[in-house]
Amino acid sequence: MTPDALVAAVERHPRVAVAHVPTRIEALDNLGADLGISLCVKRDDCTGIGFGGNKVRQLEFYFGAALQEGADTVLITGAVQSNFARAAAAIAGKLDMECHIQLEERVPQTSSLYRNNGNVLLDRLLGANIHRFPEGENETAA
């Protein structure tokens, strides 16, 4: 597939632009010198919304499709400390959409701190409605 064909294929899908792109490429001079090579890293943590990350790029397409369908609410599924769910909650808030997060408790015997802080706390602060599913990844039970 040619680069132009790839761009055309991507552009056929609805997308909402929320990421701060392109992100910079940063030289890792010290590590590169230790390894005897020129070494750089792509800074996808700088995509902006919801503390960045590559998940924002994927969510641009999911939210684009949701908006094209006229949706005002999104339902996201993920593990208790899901970065994907956190990014989705941030994007939903930016787009004034209601966000419901189905948190699957995949890690056995966790503390209350694990289940209620970190990304879960951020999900709530970003306005998401949290639904817990102790069955973990059992989609039928959820």
One Martini backbone bead per residue (centre of mass of N, CA, C, O) as a GRO file, in nm:
protein
  142
    1MET     BB    1   0.097   0.036   0.022
    2THR     BB    2   0.063   0.353  -0.013
    3PRO     BB    3   0.064   0.647   0.143
    4ASP     BB    4  -0.188   0.760  -0.004
    5ALA     BB    5  -0.371   0.513   0.048
    6LEU     BB    6  -0.358   0.528   0.355
    7VAL     BB    7  -0.477   0.809   0.390
    8ALA     BB    8  -0.744   0.747   0.244
    9ALA     BB    9  -0.838   0.523   0.438
   10VAL     BB   10  -0.846   0.698   0.695
   11GLU     BB   11  -1.035   0.935   0.576
   12ARG     BB   12  -1.304   0.749   0.568
   13HIS     BB   13  -1.306   0.811   0.870
   14PRO     BB   14  -1.427   0.924   1.140
   15ARG     BB   15  -1.312   1.231   1.314
   16VAL     BB   16  -1.179   1.369   1.618
   17ALA     BB   17  -0.989   1.647   1.707
   18VAL     BB   18  -0.778   1.624   2.021
   19ALA     BB   19  -0.498   1.605   1.954
   20HIS     BB   20  -0.153   1.695   1.990
   21VAL     BB   21  -0.049   1.732   1.662
   22PRO     BB   22   0.247   1.668   1.639
   23THR     BB   23   0.473   1.501   1.802
   24ARG     BB   24   0.767   1.482   1.933
   25ILE     BB   25   1.115   1.430   1.883
   26GLU     BB   26   1.352   1.281   2.110
   27ALA     BB   27   1.662   1.286   2.219
   28LEU     BB   28   1.887   1.019   2.354
   29ASP     BB   29   2.195   1.089   2.415
   30ASN     BB   30   2.304   0.916   2.652
   31LEU     BB   31   2.198   0.638   2.562
   32GLY     BB   32   2.314   0.648   2.278
   33ALA     BB   33   2.611   0.666   2.365
   34ASP     BB   34   2.617   0.397   2.524
   35LEU     BB   35   2.525   0.236   2.246
   36GLY     BB   36   2.636   0.380   1.975
   37ILE     BB   37   2.380   0.563   1.901
   38SER     BB   38   2.103   0.697   1.750
   39LEU     BB   39   1.843   0.818   1.977
   40CYS     BB   40   1.482   0.810   1.974
   41VAL     BB   41   1.159   0.956   2.077
   42LYS     BB   42   0.819   0.936   2.076
   43ARG     BB   43   0.584   1.182   2.224
   44ASP     BB   44   0.277   1.058   2.310
   45ASP     BB   45   0.248   1.199   2.596
   46CYS     BB   46   0.183   1.487   2.422
   47THR     BB   47  -0.132   1.475   2.322
   48GLY     BB   48  -0.275   1.566   2.608
   49ILE     BB   49  -0.545   1.451   2.664
   50GLY     BB   50  -0.560   1.259   2.941
   51PHE     BB   51  -0.231   1.239   2.946
   52GLY     BB   52  -0.221   1.096   2.694
   53GLY     BB   53  -0.130   0.893   2.438
   54ASN     BB   54  -0.218   0.651   2.203
   55LYS     BB   55  -0.529   0.636   2.270
   56VAL     BB   56  -0.621   0.905   2.146
   57ARG     BB   57  -0.603   0.824   1.849
   58GLN     BB   58  -0.823   0.604   1.862
   59LEU     BB   59  -1.055   0.779   1.991
   60GLU     BB   60  -1.103   0.970   1.753
   61PHE     BB   61  -1.263   0.749   1.595
   62TYR     BB   62  -1.481   0.667   1.796
   63PHE     BB   63  -1.598   0.956   1.835
   64GLY     BB   64  -1.654   1.016   1.542
   65ALA     BB   65  -1.866   0.790   1.508
   66ALA     BB   66  -2.056   0.878   1.736
   67LEU     BB   67  -2.121   1.161   1.622
   68GLN     BB   68  -2.228   1.064   1.345
   69GLU     BB   69  -2.469   0.900   1.504
   70GLY     BB   70  -2.564   1.103   1.753
   71ALA     BB   71  -2.420   1.075   2.008
   72ASP     BB   72  -2.419   1.145   2.388
   73THR     BB   73  -2.298   0.854   2.461
   74VAL     BB   74  -2.055   0.652   2.638
   75LEU     BB   75  -1.907   0.316   2.645
   76ILE     BB   76  -1.657   0.186   2.862
   77THR     BB   77  -1.405  -0.068   2.877
   78GLY     BB   78  -1.213  -0.172   3.177
   79ALA     BB   79  -0.992  -0.164   3.390
   80VAL     BB   80  -0.958  -0.006   3.680
   81GLN     BB   81  -0.665   0.137   3.562
   82SER     BB   82  -0.751   0.266   3.291
   83ASN     BB   83  -0.625   0.464   3.036
   84PHE     BB   84  -0.850   0.452   2.827
   85ALA     BB   85  -1.081   0.548   3.011
   86ARG     BB   86  -0.954   0.817   3.089
   87ALA     BB   87  -0.938   0.935   2.802
   88ALA     BB   88  -1.242   0.909   2.741
   89ALA     BB   89  -1.341   1.097   2.966
   90ALA     BB   90  -1.196   1.349   2.859
   91ILE     BB   91  -1.328   1.358   2.578
   92ALA     BB   92  -1.621   1.364   2.665
   93GLY     BB   93  -1.598   1.631   2.817
   94LYS     BB   94  -1.508   1.804   2.574
   95LEU     BB   95  -1.781   1.699   2.402
   96ASP     BB   96  -2.033   1.679   2.591
   97MET     BB   97  -2.038   1.380   2.702
   98GLU     BB   98  -2.148   1.095   2.818
   99CYS     BB   99  -1.987   0.873   3.067
  100HIS     BB  100  -1.938   0.519   3.076
  101ILE     BB  101  -1.772   0.293   3.307
  102GLN     BB  102  -1.658  -0.037   3.279
  103LEU     BB  103  -1.525  -0.200   3.554
  104GLU     BB  104  -1.291  -0.455   3.561
  105GLU     BB  105  -1.209  -0.695   3.808
  106ARG     BB  106  -0.902  -0.857   3.742
  107VAL     BB  107  -0.781  -0.812   4.028
  108PRO     BB  108  -0.719  -0.983   4.295
  109GLN     BB  109  -0.721  -0.858   4.594
  110THR     BB  110  -0.790  -0.550   4.641
  111SER     BB  111  -0.781  -0.242   4.740
  112SER     BB  112  -0.943   0.049   4.791
  113LEU     BB  113  -0.724   0.225   4.668
  114TYR     BB  114  -0.717   0.088   4.389
  115ARG     BB  115  -1.039   0.125   4.331
  116ASN     BB  116  -1.032   0.475   4.401
  117ASN     BB  117  -0.776   0.562   4.258
  118GLY     BB  118  -0.631   0.731   4.028
  119ASN     BB  119  -0.805   0.674   3.750
  120VAL     BB  120  -1.074   0.662   3.901
  121LEU     BB  121  -1.064   0.948   4.009
  122LEU     BB  122  -1.032   1.084   3.733
  123ASP     BB  123  -1.291   0.985   3.610
  124ARG     BB  124  -1.471   1.140   3.809
  125LEU     BB  125  -1.351   1.428   3.759
  126LEU     BB  126  -1.442   1.393   3.442
  127GLY     BB  127  -1.760   1.270   3.477
  128ALA     BB  128  -1.783   0.977   3.518
  129ASN     BB  129  -1.958   0.676   3.517
  130ILE     BB  130  -1.943   0.413   3.748
  131HIS     BB  131  -1.904   0.056   3.678
  132ARG     BB  132  -1.903  -0.253   3.844
  133PHE     BB  133  -1.718  -0.576   3.769
  134PRO     BB  134  -1.623  -0.859   3.945
  135GLU     BB  135  -1.601  -1.065   3.686
  136GLY     BB  136  -1.437  -0.908   3.495
  137GLU     BB  137  -1.408  -1.048   3.163
  138ASN     BB  138  -1.719  -1.114   3.184
  139GLU     BB  139  -1.939  -1.012   2.951
  140THR     BB  140  -2.201  -1.157   3.033
  141ALA     BB  141  -2.215  -1.048   3.327
  142ALA     BB  142  -2.196  -0.739   3.239
   0.00000   0.00000   0.00000
